[in-house]
Amino acid sequence: MSKILVIDDEKATLSMFKMLLSVYGHEVLTAENGEVGIELFAAEKPDLVMTDIKMPGMDGLQVLGKIKAMSPDAEVIVITGHGDMELAIKALNLDATDFLNKPVKREDLEKALQLSAERKAFVTDKQDEVQIDIEGDIAVINVMGSLTSKSDVSLNNVFDKAFSSGCHDLILVFQEKSSINGGGMDTLVESIEKARDHKCKVHIAGLSDNFQSVFESMGISSMASMSETEDEARSKVQAS
């Protein structure tokens, strides 16, 4: 069961969604305007938001923009009228999950819910690839899976969290069986360059001999200190 917030200025539409989504077993929250919808989103943190795109006051695109500013990974489906393709494209460009045309068909709603669930699972899976712990002035990022060109969002997110903490040192630990390909290295280089701008020293630990050679050939070793183990990296941080 998911918690779904539906925002629409038409009470009949809200009632229809509440009845239909409840039948599917979801918990349904409703809001009759964008302002109330934003307040409910902040308070209830629903798994999915469905918002009408044309509403008096704050419209659906504004709702979408505010929600994405608060939570970039939030799943938002916009509800449009027939012929509103231009608005639908604008919503997708703002990272809406999908759009539904009014009157909403049951099969289209089911497909949109499925797409949202798959996207959420994908993002969660990517977040699990890298995990961060803030320890005072030190941020420790553990790489649990494979870093590829598709890992840019998760990698950027954890580095941004580290920078927001004001850390002085960042230890990037590659766990056993983790890996990184060319695309992942490009993103890593960009992240290390950002760390320099934030006056944050980067220490990399846990790489196999092969990957250490690759990092050296790509010049990454000259941008960050390299250690065999996390303990060795921590010793360097304490000594600096």
Contacts in CASP RR format, 6 or more apart in sequence:
PFRMAT RR
TARGET T0000
AUTHOR 0000-0000-0000
METHOD contacts of the structure
MODEL  1
MSKILVIDDEKATLSMFKMLLSVYGHEVLTAENGEVGIELFAAEKPDLVM
TDIKMPGMDGLQVLGKIKAMSPDAEVIVITGHGDMELAIKALNLDATDFL
NKPVKREDLEKALQLSAERKAFVTDKQDEVQIDIEGDIAVINVMGSLTSK
SDVSLNNVFDKAFSSGCHDLILVFQEKSSINGGGMDTLVESIEKARDHKC
KVHIAGLSDNFQSVFESMGISSMASMSETEDEARSKVQAS
1 25 0 8 1.000
1 26 0 8 1.000
1 27 0 8 1.000
2 26 0 8 1.000
2 27 0 8 1.000
2 46 0 8 1.000
2 47 0 8 1.000
2 48 0 8 1.000
2 117 0 8 1.000
3 26 0 8 1.000
3 27 0 8 1.000
3 29 0 8 1.000
3 44 0 8 1.000
3 45 0 8 1.000
3 46 0 8 1.000
3 47 0 8 1.000
3 48 0 8 1.000
4 21 0 8 1.000
4 26 0 8 1.000
4 27 0 8 1.000
4 28 0 8 1.000
4 29 0 8 1.000
4 46 0 8 1.000
4 47 0 8 1.000
4 48 0 8 1.000
4 49 0 8 1.000
4 50 0 8 1.000
5 28 0 8 1.000
5 29 0 8 1.000
5 30 0 8 1.000
5 31 0 8 1.000
5 37 0 8 1.000
5 40 0 8 1.000
5 41 0 8 1.000
5 44 0 8 1.000
5 46 0 8 1.000
5 48 0 8 1.000
5 49 0 8 1.000
5 50 0 8 1.000
6 14 0 8 1.000
6 17 0 8 1.000
6 18 0 8 1.000
6 21 0 8 1.000
6 28 0 8 1.000
6 29 0 8 1.000
6 30 0 8 1.000
6 31 0 8 1.000
6 49 0 8 1.000
6 50 0 8 1.000
6 51 0 8 1.000
7 30 0 8 1.000
7 31 0 8 1.000
7 32 0 8 1.000
7 33 0 8 1.000
7 34 0 8 1.000
7 36 0 8 1.000
7 37 0 8 1.000
7 49 0 8 1.000
7 50 0 8 1.000
7 51 0 8 1.000
7 52 0 8 1.000
7 55 0 8 1.000
7 60 0 8 1.000
7 63 0 8 1.000
8 14 0 8 1.000
8 17 0 8 1.000
8 30 0 8 1.000
8 32 0 8 1.000
8 51 0 8 1.000
8 52 0 8 1.000
8 55 0 8 1.000
8 79 0 8 1.000
9 32 0 8 1.000
9 33 0 8 1.000
9 52 0 8 1.000
9 55 0 8 1.000
9 56 0 8 1.000
10 52 0 8 1.000
11 32 0 8 1.000
13 52 0 8 1.000
13 79 0 8 1.000
13 102 0 8 1.000
14 30 0 8 1.000
14 32 0 8 1.000
16 104 0 8 1.000
17 28 0 8 1.000
17 30 0 8 1.000
17 50 0 8 1.000
17 104 0 8 1.000
18 28 0 8 1.000
18 30 0 8 1.000
20 106 0 8 1.000
20 109 0 8 1.000
21 28 0 8 1.000
22 28 0 8 1.000
24 113 0 8 1.000
29 40 0 8 1.000
29 44 0 8 1.000
29 46 0 8 1.000
31 37 0 8 1.000
31 39 0 8 1.000
31 40 0 8 1.000
33 55 0 8 1.000
33 56 0 8 1.000
33 57 0 8 1.000
33 58 0 8 1.000
34 51 0 8 1.000
34 55 0 8 1.000
34 57 0 8 1.000
34 58 0 8 1.000
34 60 0 8 1.000
34 62 0 8 1.000
34 63 0 8 1.000
35 57 0 8 1.000
35 58 0 8 1.000
37 51 0 8 1.000
37 63 0 8 1.000
38 58 0 8 1.000
38 63 0 8 1.000
38 66 0 8 1.000
38 67 0 8 1.000
40 46 0 8 1.000
41 49 0 8 1.000
41 67 0 8 1.000
41 70 0 8 1.000
41 71 0 8 1.000
41 74 0 8 1.000
42 70 0 8 1.000
45 71 0 8 1.000
47 75 0 8 1.000
47 116 0 8 1.000
47 120 0 8 1.000
48 75 0 8 1.000
48 76 0 8 1.000
48 77 0 8 1.000
48 97 0 8 1.000
48 113 0 8 1.000
48 116 0 8 1.000
48 120 0 8 1.000
49 63 0 8 1.000
49 67 0 8 1.000
49 74 0 8 1.000
49 75 0 8 1.000
49 76 0 8 1.000
49 77 0 8 1.000
50 76 0 8 1.000
50 77 0 8 1.000
50 78 0 8 1.000
50 79 0 8 1.000
50 100 0 8 1.000
51 60 0 8 1.000
51 63 0 8 1.000
51 64 0 8 1.000
51 76 0 8 1.000
51 77 0 8 1.000
51 78 0 8 1.000
51 79 0 8 1.000
52 60 0 8 1.000
52 78 0 8 1.000
52 79 0 8 1.000
53 59 0 8 1.000
53 60 0 8 1.000
53 61 0 8 1.000
53 78 0 8 1.000
53 79 0 8 1.000
53 80 0 8 1.000
53 81 0 8 1.000
53 84 0 8 1.000
53 87 0 8 1.000
53 88 0 8 1.000
53 91 0 8 1.000
53 99 0 8 1.000
54 60 0 8 1.000
54 80 0 8 1.000
54 81 0 8 1.000
54 84 0 8 1.000
54 87 0 8 1.000
58 66 0 8 1.000
60 78 0 8 1.000
60 91 0 8 1.000
61 78 0 8 1.000
61 87 0 8 1.000
61 90 0 8 1.000
61 91 0 8 1.000
61 94 0 8 1.000
63 76 0 8 1.000
64 76 0 8 1.000
64 78 0 8 1.000
64 91 0 8 1.000
64 94 0 8 1.000
64 95 0 8 1.000
64 96 0 8 1.000
65 94 0 8 1.000
67 74 0 8 1.000
67 76 0 8 1.000
68 74 0 8 1.000
68 76 0 8 1.000
68 94 0 8 1.000
68 95 0 8 1.000
72 95 0 8 1.000
73 120 0 8 1.000
73 123 0 8 1.000
75 97 0 8 1.000
75 116 0 8 1.000
75 119 0 8 1.000
75 120 0 8 1.000
76 95 0 8 1.000
76 96 0 8 1.000
76 97 0 8 1.000
77 96 0 8 1.000
77 97 0 8 1.000
77 98 0 8 1.000
77 99 0 8 1.000
77 100 0 8 1.000
77 112 0 8 1.000
77 116 0 8 1.000
78 87 0 8 1.000
78 88 0 8 1.000
78 91 0 8 1.000
78 96 0 8 1.000
78 98 0 8 1.000
78 99 0 8 1.000
78 100 0 8 1.000
79 99 0 8 1.000
79 100 0 8 1.000
79 101 0 8 1.000
79 102 0 8 1.000
79 104 0 8 1.000
80 87 0 8 1.000
80 88 0 8 1.000
80 91 0 8 1.000
80 99 0 8 1.000
80 100 0 8 1.000
80 101 0 8 1.000
80 102 0 8 1.000
81 101 0 8 1.000
81 102 0 8 1.000
82 101 0 8 1.000
82 102 0 8 1.000
84 101 0 8 1.000
88 99 0 8 1.000
91 99 0 8 1.000
92 99 0 8 1.000
97 112 0 8 1.000
97 115 0 8 1.000
97 116 0 8 1.000
97 119 0 8 1.000
98 111 0 8 1.000
98 112 0 8 1.000
98 115 0 8 1.000
98 116 0 8 1.000
100 108 0 8 1.000
100 109 0 8 1.000
100 112 0 8 1.000
101 108 0 8 1.000
123 153 0 8 1.000
126 150 0 8 1.000
126 151 0 8 1.000
126 153 0 8 1.000
126 154 0 8 1.000
127 154 0 8 1.000
127 157 0 8 1.000
128 144 0 8 1.000
129 143 0 8 1.000
129 144 0 8 1.000
129 145 0 8 1.000
129 146 0 8 1.000
129 147 0 8 1.000
129 151 0 8 1.000
129 154 0 8 1.000
130 141 0 8 1.000
130 142 0 8 1.000
130 143 0 8 1.000
130 144 0 8 1.000
130 145 0 8 1.000
130 147 0 8 1.000
130 151 0 8 1.000
130 154 0 8 1.000
130 155 0 8 1.000
130 158 0 8 1.000
131 141 0 8 1.000
131 142 0 8 1.000
131 144 0 8 1.000
131 158 0 8 1.000
132 139 0 8 1.000
132 140 0 8 1.000
132 141 0 8 1.000
132 142 0 8 1.000
132 158 0 8 1.000
132 161 0 8 1.000
132 162 0 8 1.000
133 139 0 8 1.000
133 140 0 8 1.000
133 142 0 8 1.000
134 140 0 8 1.000
134 161 0 8 1.000
134 162 0 8 1.000
134 165 0 8 1.000
134 167 0 8 1.000
136 165 0 8 1.000
136 167 0 8 1.000
137 166 0 8 1.000
137 167 0 8 1.000
137 168 0 8 1.000
137 169 0 8 1.000
138 167 0 8 1.000
138 168 0 8 1.000
138 169 0 8 1.000
138 170 0 8 1.000
138 171 0 8 1.000
138 234 0 8 1.000
138 237 0 8 1.000
139 161 0 8 1.000
139 162 0 8 1.000
139 165 0 8 1.000
139 167 0 8 1.000
139 169 0 8 1.000
139 170 0 8 1.000
139 171 0 8 1.000
139 200 0 8 1.000
140 170 0 8 1.000
140 171 0 8 1.000
140 173 0 8 1.000
140 230 0 8 1.000
141 158 0 8 1.000
141 159 0 8 1.000
141 162 0 8 1.000
141 170 0 8 1.000
141 171 0 8 1.000
141 172 0 8 1.000
141 173 0 8 1.000
142 173 0 8 1.000
142 175 0 8 1.000
143 172 0 8 1.000
143 173 0 8 1.000
143 174 0 8 1.000
143 175 0 8 1.000
143 178 0 8 1.000
143 180 0 8 1.000
144 175 0 8 1.000
144 178 0 8 1.000
145 175 0 8 1.000
145 177 0 8 1.000
145 178 0 8 1.000
145 179 0 8 1.000
146 178 0 8 1.000
146 179 0 8 1.000
146 180 0 8 1.000
146 181 0 8 1.000
147 155 0 8 1.000
147 178 0 8 1.000
147 179 0 8 1.000
147 180 0 8 1.000
147 181 0 8 1.000
147 183 0 8 1.000
147 184 0 8 1.000
147 185 0 8 1.000
147 187 0 8 1.000
147 188 0 8 1.000
148 180 0 8 1.000
148 181 0 8 1.000
148 182 0 8 1.000
148 183 0 8 1.000
148 184 0 8 1.000
149 181 0 8 1.000
149 182 0 8 1.000
149 183 0 8 1.000
149 184 0 8 1.000
149 186 0 8 1.000
149 187 0 8 1.000
151 184 0 8 1.000
151 187 0 8 1.000
152 184 0 8 1.000
152 187 0 8 1.000
155 184 0 8 1.000
155 187 0 8 1.000
155 188 0 8 1.000
155 191 0 8 1.000
156 187 0 8 1.000
156 191 0 8 1.000
159 170 0 8 1.000
159 191 0 8 1.000
159 194 0 8 1.000
159 195 0 8 1.000
162 170 0 8 1.000
162 195 0 8 1.000
162 200 0 8 1.000
163 194 0 8 1.000
163 195 0 8 1.000
163 198 0 8 1.000
163 200 0 8 1.000
166 198 0 8 1.000
166 200 0 8 1.000
167 200 0 8 1.000
168 199 0 8 1.000
168 200 0 8 1.000
168 201 0 8 1.000
169 200 0 8 1.000
169 201 0 8 1.000
169 202 0 8 1.000
169 203 0 8 1.000
169 237 0 8 1.000
169 240 0 8 1.000
170 195 0 8 1.000
170 200 0 8 1.000
170 201 0 8 1.000
170 202 0 8 1.000
170 203 0 8 1.000
171 203 0 8 1.000
171 204 0 8 1.000
171 205 0 8 1.000
171 230 0 8 1.000
171 233 0 8 1.000
171 234 0 8 1.000
171 237 0 8 1.000
172 188 0 8 1.000
172 202 0 8 1.000
172 203 0 8 1.000
172 204 0 8 1.000
172 205 0 8 1.000
172 224 0 8 1.000
173 205 0 8 1.000
173 206 0 8 1.000
173 230 0 8 1.000
173 233 0 8 1.000
174 180 0 8 1.000
174 204 0 8 1.000
174 205 0 8 1.000
174 206 0 8 1.000
174 207 0 8 1.000
174 211 0 8 1.000
175 206 0 8 1.000
179 211 0 8 1.000
180 188 0 8 1.000
180 211 0 8 1.000
185 214 0 8 1.000
185 215 0 8 1.000
185 218 0 8 1.000
185 220 0 8 1.000
188 220 0 8 1.000
189 218 0 8 1.000
189 220 0 8 1.000
189 223 0 8 1.000
192 202 0 8 1.000
192 220 0 8 1.000
192 223 0 8 1.000
192 224 0 8 1.000
193 223 0 8 1.000
195 201 0 8 1.000
195 202 0 8 1.000
196 223 0 8 1.000
201 224 0 8 1.000
201 225 0 8 1.000
201 237 0 8 1.000
201 240 0 8 1.000
202 223 0 8 1.000
202 224 0 8 1.000
202 225 0 8 1.000
203 224 0 8 1.000
203 225 0 8 1.000
203 226 0 8 1.000
203 227 0 8 1.000
203 233 0 8 1.000
203 236 0 8 1.000
203 237 0 8 1.000
204 215 0 8 1.000
204 220 0 8 1.000
204 224 0 8 1.000
204 225 0 8 1.000
204 226 0 8 1.000
204 227 0 8 1.000
204 233 0 8 1.000
205 226 0 8 1.000
205 227 0 8 1.000
205 228 0 8 1.000
205 229 0 8 1.000
205 230 0 8 1.000
205 232 0 8 1.000
205 233 0 8 1.000
206 227 0 8 1.000
206 228 0 8 1.000
206 229 0 8 1.000
206 230 0 8 1.000
207 215 0 8 1.000
207 226 0 8 1.000
212 221 0 8 1.000
212 226 0 8 1.000
215 221 0 8 1.000
215 226 0 8 1.000
225 233 0 8 1.000
225 236 0 8 1.000
227 233 0 8 1.000
227 236 0 8 1.000
END
